[in-house]
């Protein structure tokens, strides 16, 4: 079943008399529980595409469907609600809130978008911290843990609302090779356990090697799509 479907998707930015065609009429379909990478040089449109899929930036033209919803029709408030209920994000700089503990960082999306009672929230957060190998680190602050641990916390936070889709923008960029490999393995385990779809924007060959489908972007156009060697869902 397709979780994300784009048809003739375009994004144009206008600054004064300069027009930038960031995405130029792309078509693609991404299945549920898949591991997908968008690759291409800087400025190719990868992050723009992720922002549109994530309801952070509306398309200029075309159709974009996520989890059976036409997200091009959502207003800002509806988009925020949809994003909170369906989509998790993992960033290259982790984006943890420094004044919150590890536990509170993972809990935060539940407090923001879902009216969960405290006991249910606590169990969900503890379960996710356990799944990412951080069960005993909940009381620490981001400044007290390593980069790899921060990214584990970010993965837990992305999944805490039972997100169908996780968008990861260069998630291994600030990690050493060994830690990056562990994070990729962790995400694949999360996909296998929870059926979550992961979509990456990346330059990292380690991420690309693990992708099942690889879309190559160049100047806002989809140059090719090919099957990767990352597993069993192709």
N, C-alpha and C positions, 0 to 999 in steps of 0.2 A: 504494500500500500504506500502511495506517495505521501510524504509528510510535507514536502515543500515543492511547489510547482511555479515556475516563472515562465511567462510568455511575452516576448517582445518587450522585455523590461528595459527601461531607460532611466537614467538620472543625469540631469543637466544642472550645472551651477552657473549662475550669472553674477559677475562682479563688475559693476560699471558697464563698459562696453565689451567686456571679455566674456565669452561663453565657453565653458568647459564641459565637454561631453564625457562624463566620468564612466557611465555605463551606456553602451550603444546597442540596444535591442537584443538582449541575450535570452536564450531559452534553455531551461534545464529542469530536471525532475530528480528529487532525492527521496529515496525510500526510507521508511521507518527502520530504526535500529541499524543504521549504516554509519560508516566512518569515512568522511568525505573531506578532501582538501581542495581549496582554491589556491593555485600557485600563480606566480608571475612576478615581474619586476616591480619595484616601488613605483607607485603611480598608475599601476595597471587597472585598479578598480576593486581590488580584493576587499579592502576594509569598507569601501562604499557599499559593496554588495552585502557584506555581513550586517552593516547597519540597517539596510533596507529589510533584510530577512528578520532582523531583530526588532522591527517596529521603532527604530530610533530615528529613521530618516525616510520620509515617504518617497516613493518613485515619482518621476515626472510623467512617465507614460508606461503603459503595459499592465499586465495582470500578475499578481503575486499572491499565491495561496499558501497559508501555513496552517497545518492541523485543521483542514477543511474550512478555514475562515479566509474570506477575501480581505486581507489586511489593508488593501489600498482604500477601502471604504471607511476605515476606522478614523474617528477624530482623535485628538491628542489624548483625551482622557480614556477613551476606549482602548487606544493603542497601549497606554500605560498598564491598564488592567490586564489586557491580553498578554502583554510581555511578562508581567508578574506571575501570571498563572501557568504559562506555557513554555517560557524560554529562560534558560540560564546562561550566564556569561562568564568566561574565563579570560583574563587579560594578561598581557606580557608583564605588566608591572604589579600584578596581583590585586590591586585596588581594595585591599583590606582597610578597615577603619581603625586607625591606630589607637584610639581611646577605648575600643571595645576588646574584650578578650576573644580568644579563638572561638569559644563556645558562642559568645554573643554575636560575632561576625557571621557565623553559620546560621544562627537563629534569626538574624535581622530580616531577611526576605519574608519569613513567616509572619513577623510582626507587621511588616509594611503592607502585605497584600492579602493575607488570609487571616481570618478571625479564628485562630486555633487557640484552645485553652492551654494554659501554661504547661500542664502535665503532658499533653499530647505533643506540644512543641519540644519539650525537654527530651522525650523519648526519641522523637524523630532526629533531633540534633545529635544525641548520643549514638544512635544507630549509624548515622552518616559519618561521624568522626571515627567510629570503629571501623567502618568500611574503608576509610582512606588511611588507616593506620595512625590516627591522631587521638585515640580515645583518652590517653593520659595527659594530653596537652591543653585541655579545654580552658584551664584557668590562666594560661600564659597570654601575654600580649604579642601582637605581631613583631614588635622590636626584639622579642626574646626568642624567636625561632628562626630557622634557616630559610633561604629562598625556596628550597624544595618543599619544606614543610608549609610555607605560605601558599605555595601552589596547590598542595593537597587540601588545605583549608578552602581555597578558592573553588576547587572541584566540588567539595562537600557543599559549599554554599550554593553553587550552581544547580545542584541536584535536590536541594532540601525541599523545594516546593513540588517535587515529582515532575519536574520539567520534562516535556516530551523531546525537547531540542536544546542542546548546548552549543553555543557559538563561542569558538576559542580563537582569539586574535593573537597570533604569534605567542602561544602559551609557553613555549620553551625558550624564548629568546634570551631570558636573563638567567638561564640555568646551565650548569656544566653538563657535559655529555652523559655522565652516569645518571645524574638526577633527572635529566630530560627523558632518558629512556624509561626510568621508573614511572615518571608522570604519564608518559604515553601508555605504558602497560596498565597503569591504574585506570586510565580513561577507557581502555578497551575492556577491562574487567567490569567497569561500571556499565558500559554498553551491554555486555553479555548478561549482567545480572538484572539490570533495570529496563533494558530495551530502549535506552536513550539514543537518539541520533546525535552524533557529534559532527559539526562542520567547522573546519579549520581554515583560517587565512594564514599562510606560513611561507617562509623561505627555507625552513629547516628540512634537510634531506631525511632526517630520522622520522619526522612526522609524515612526510610524503611517502616514505617507504612502507609505512603502516596503513596508509589509506587504501580503501577498497576501490574508490573512484576518485580520479584526479581530474579537475577542471583547470585548464590553463587559460589565463586571461592576459590580453595584451592590448593596451590602449582602449580599455573598456569593452573589448570584444572577446567572445569566447572562441579561442583558437582551436582547442581540441578538448575532448574528454576521453579518458581511457581508463580501463580497469587497472587497479594497482595490485599489489601482492599481499594486501593486508588481511585477508581472511575469507570468510565463508559466505558473506552476504552479497557478493557481486552477482 
